Amino acid sequence: MKLLSVTAAFAVPSYAYLRFGCATLSVQRLDPVVEPGKIPSAHVHQIVGGNAFNATMEGDIGEKATCTTCSFSEDFSNYWTAVLYFKARNGSYKRVPQYPNALLGDLTGGMTVYYLQEDFNSNGKNKITAFKPGFRMTVGSPTATKGVHAGLRYTCLQDVMTRFPETADFPKSPCPAGIMAIHHFPACWDGKNLDSPNHQDHMYNSGRGGFVAASACPSSHPVRMPQLALETMWDTRPFNDKSLWPADGSQPFVWSFGDMDQNKGYGTHADYAFGWKADSLQRTMDSKPLLSNGLKTQTVAVSNKCSIKTSVVEDVDGWLPKLPGM
């Protein structure tokens, strides 16, 4: 029986961090954090994680979900981002498919999820406090017009193992193995609020980009939480024929929220709703050995089977005259 790989190839066993895959749960216009209760939401998202995901999520979703697309069977959290589309020269749109990252088996699309204590080489000396039931946050904004957030980046993949260089905007030339979108969430919490009106003010970003140790948390947000990051592998290879690209040669990819930044990609963003079962994440953050304290895993096949019903019936996959909701 083939298990999902849940560790990075370069992991040092004496240090605690998690790297694991989550298959696609759904692709549709729902956003229970930014637009709770609204069906449909403004733009299309690709969602992974537990099957408690719906337009309105309240309380401890870890107690409400019955399956998860993630390789850790105790992680019923939800993670979601906008969807990448290819805009053809004739003005039509086609959703870009996703593929699994290195060492994660035959997952159906999805994302790679990371939880770090400090970085890949050290636990650090800080107490890492796990997220709490009901916690949620976002990073980035679809209205951003500059690529100033060091934790929101792209990599033009030469192969599945490519990690550098990272850029703030979309690659300008065809990428041999697709485009990886990277989202690093803030890791300093105010210690009081599970959310905030803009879903960001209860957190503070002391990260410096990449998987490097973050700076100290400020007194306003003194609680160090896990450094959460997402990687999405967008398979742009079917669209590498430049005869399909705009006549002026500009890059043709656009996020599902539309052309708010002249197709630079600065508006990339991601959402998180915590849903780990009981104290499973805290046990891991308190440990030194990698994957200690009995975290349970499940097979690729089980992860791929978890799904939810589509609340918004519309075409998001075919060649479309416009982006859904736009």
Residue pairs with C-beta under 8 A, 6 or more apart in sequence:
1 299
2 105
2 299
2 300
2 301
3 71
3 105
3 297
3 298
3 299
3 300
4 20
4 21
4 71
4 104
4 105
4 107
4 297
4 298
4 299
4 300
4 303
5 21
5 71
5 103
5 104
5 105
6 18
6 19
6 20
6 21
6 71
6 72
6 291
6 297
7 19
7 103
7 290
7 291
8 17
8 19
8 103
8 120
9 102
9 103
10 120
11 17
11 19
11 120
11 290
12 120
12 121
12 290
13 289
13 290
14 288
14 289
14 290
15 117
15 120
15 121
15 122
15 123
15 288
15 290
16 117
16 123
16 284
16 285
16 287
16 288
16 289
16 290
16 292
17 114
17 115
17 116
17 117
17 120
17 290
18 72
18 113
18 114
18 115
18 116
18 284
18 291
19 112
19 113
19 114
20 70
20 71
20 72
20 75
20 104
20 112
20 113
21 70
21 71
21 100
21 101
21 104
21 105
21 107
21 110
21 111
21 112
21 113
21 303
22 48
22 49
22 68
22 69
22 70
22 71
22 75
22 79
22 107
22 110
22 111
22 112
22 113
22 303
23 48
23 69
23 70
23 107
23 108
23 109
23 110
23 300
23 303
23 304
23 306
24 46
24 47
24 48
24 69
24 98
24 108
24 109
24 110
25 47
25 48
25 49
25 50
25 51
25 53
25 69
25 78
25 306
25 307
25 308
26 46
26 47
26 53
26 307
26 308
26 310
27 44
27 45
27 46
27 47
27 83
27 95
27 316
27 317
28 40
28 44
28 45
28 47
28 310
28 311
28 312
28 316
29 39
29 40
29 41
29 42
29 43
29 44
29 45
29 312
29 314
29 316
29 324
29 325
30 39
30 40
30 41
30 45
30 47
30 53
30 54
30 55
30 311
30 312
31 38
31 41
31 42
31 45
31 80
31 271
32 53
32 54
32 55
32 56
32 57
32 273
33 136
33 138
33 195
33 199
33 271
33 273
34 41
34 138
34 199
34 271
35 41
35 42
36 55
36 56
36 57
37 55
37 56
38 55
39 55
39 311
39 312
40 311
40 312
40 314
40 324
40 325
41 55
41 325
42 257
42 325
43 82
43 83
43 142
43 255
43 256
43 257
43 258
43 323
43 324
43 325
43 326
44 82
44 83
44 95
44 256
44 316
44 323
44 324
44 325
45 80
45 81
45 82
45 83
45 256
45 271
46 80
46 81
46 82
46 83
46 98
46 109
46 111
46 232
47 53
47 78
47 79
47 80
48 69
48 70
48 78
48 79
48 80
48 110
48 111
48 113
49 68
49 69
49 70
49 75
49 76
49 77
49 78
49 79
49 275
50 61
50 62
50 64
50 65
50 67
50 68
50 69
50 70
50 75
50 76
50 77
50 78
50 275
50 306
51 65
51 66
51 67
51 68
51 76
51 306
51 307
51 308
52 61
52 64
52 65
52 76
52 78
52 275
53 61
53 78
53 273
53 308
54 308
54 311
55 311
57 78
57 273
58 134
59 133
59 134
60 133
60 134
60 275
61 76
61 77
61 78
61 133
61 273
61 274
61 275
62 74
62 76
62 77
62 133
62 274
62 275
62 276
62 277
62 278
63 133
63 277
64 76
65 76
65 275
67 302
67 305
67 306
68 75
68 76
68 298
68 303
68 306
69 110
69 303
69 304
69 306
69 307
70 77
70 113
70 303
71 104
71 297
71 298
71 300
71 303
72 280
72 295
72 296
72 297
72 298
73 296
73 297
73 298
73 302
74 276
74 277
74 278
74 280
74 295
74 296
75 275
75 276
75 277
75 280
75 281
76 275
76 276
76 277
77 272
77 273
77 274
77 275
77 276
78 271
78 272
78 273
78 275
79 111
79 113
79 230
79 270
79 271
79 272
80 270
80 271
81 111
81 181
81 183
81 230
81 232
81 268
81 269
81 270
81 271
82 142
82 255
82 256
82 257
82 267
82 268
82 269
83 95
83 96
83 255
83 256
83 316
84 95
84 96
84 179
84 181
84 234
84 236
84 253
84 254
84 255
84 256
85 93
85 94
85 95
85 96
85 253
85 254
85 255
85 256
85 323
86 93
86 94
86 95
86 96
86 236
86 239
86 244
86 252
86 253
86 254
87 93
87 246
87 252
87 253
87 254
87 263
88 94
88 244
88 252
88 319
89 243
89 244
89 245
89 246
89 247
89 252
91 321
92 319
92 320
92 321
93 254
93 319
93 320
93 321
93 322
93 323
94 239
94 317
94 318
94 319
94 320
95 316
95 317
96 234
96 235
96 236
96 239
96 253
97 109
97 234
97 235
97 238
98 109
98 110
98 111
98 232
98 233
98 234
98 235
99 109
99 178
99 233
99 235
100 106
100 107
100 109
100 110
100 112
100 233
101 112
101 160
101 231
101 233
102 160
102 161
104 112
105 300
106 300
106 304
107 300
107 303
107 304
108 304
111 230
111 231
111 232
112 230
112 231
112 232
112 233
113 228
113 229
113 230
114 211
114 227
114 228
114 229
114 230
114 231
115 226
115 227
115 228
115 281
115 284
115 285
116 211
116 226
116 227
116 229
117 123
117 124
117 126
117 128
117 226
117 227
117 285
118 124
118 126
118 213
118 214
118 227
119 211
119 212
119 213
120 211
122 213
123 288
124 213
126 224
127 224
128 224
128 225
128 226
128 285
128 286
129 189
129 223
129 224
129 225
129 282
129 285
130 225
130 226
130 276
130 279
130 281
130 282
130 285
131 225
131 226
131 274
131 276
131 281
132 194
132 274
133 274
133 275
134 194
134 195
134 274
135 194
135 195
135 273
135 274
136 194
136 195
136 199
136 271
136 272
136 273
136 274
137 185
137 186
137 195
137 199
137 200
137 202
137 203
137 271
137 272
138 199
138 200
138 269
138 270
138 271
138 272
139 149
139 151
139 152
139 183
139 184
139 185
139 186
139 200
139 205
139 269
139 270
140 149
140 152
140 183
140 267
140 268
140 269
140 270
141 267
141 269
142 255
142 257
142 260
142 267
142 269
143 260
143 267
144 261
144 266
144 267
144 269
145 260
145 261
145 266
145 267
146 266
147 167
147 168
147 169
147 264
147 265
147 266
148 168
149 205
150 184
150 207
150 208
150 209
150 210
151 182
151 183
151 184
151 185
151 205
151 207
151 209
151 229
152 168
152 182
152 183
152 184
152 268
152 269
153 166
153 167
153 168
153 181
153 182
153 209
154 166
154 167
154 168
154 169
154 170
154 171
154 179
154 180
154 181
154 182
154 265
154 268
155 162
155 163
155 164
155 165
155 166
155 167
155 179
155 180
155 182
156 162
156 167
156 171
156 173
156 175
156 179
157 175
157 176
157 177
157 178
157 179
157 180
157 233
158 175
158 176
158 177
159 176
159 177
160 177
160 233
162 177
162 180
166 182
166 209
166 210
168 264
168 265
168 266
169 264
169 265
169 266
170 179
170 251
170 253
170 263
170 264
170 265
171 179
171 251
172 250
172 251
173 251
174 236
174 239
174 240
174 242
175 236
175 237
175 240
176 237
176 240
177 237
178 233
178 234
178 235
178 236
178 237
179 234
179 236
179 253
180 231
180 232
180 233
180 234
181 231
181 232
181 234
181 268
182 229
182 230
182 231
183 229
183 230
183 231
183 268
183 269
183 270
184 207
184 209
184 210
184 227
184 228
184 229
185 203
185 227
185 228
185 229
185 270
185 272
186 200
186 203
186 204
186 205
186 206
186 207
187 203
187 205
187 206
187 207
187 214
187 217
187 224
187 225
187 226
187 227
187 228
188 203
188 204
188 205
188 206
188 214
188 217
188 218
188 221
188 222
188 223
188 224
188 225
189 202
189 203
189 204
189 221
189 223
189 224
189 225
190 202
190 203
190 204
190 220
190 221
190 222
190 223
191 221
191 222
191 223
192 202
193 202
194 202
195 202
196 202
196 203
199 271
202 221
203 221
204 217
204 218
204 220
204 221
206 214
206 215
206 216
206 217
206 218
207 214
207 215
207 227
208 214
208 215
211 227
211 229
214 227
217 223
217 224
226 281
226 285
228 272
230 270
234 253
236 253
239 252
239 253
242 249
244 252
245 251
245 252
246 252
250 263
251 263
252 263
253 263
253 265
254 263
254 323
255 265
255 267
255 268
256 323
256 324
256 325
257 267
257 323
257 326
258 323
258 326
260 267
261 267
280 293
280 295
283 292
283 293
283 294
283 295
284 291
284 292
284 293
284 295
286 293
287 293
314 324
315 324
316 324
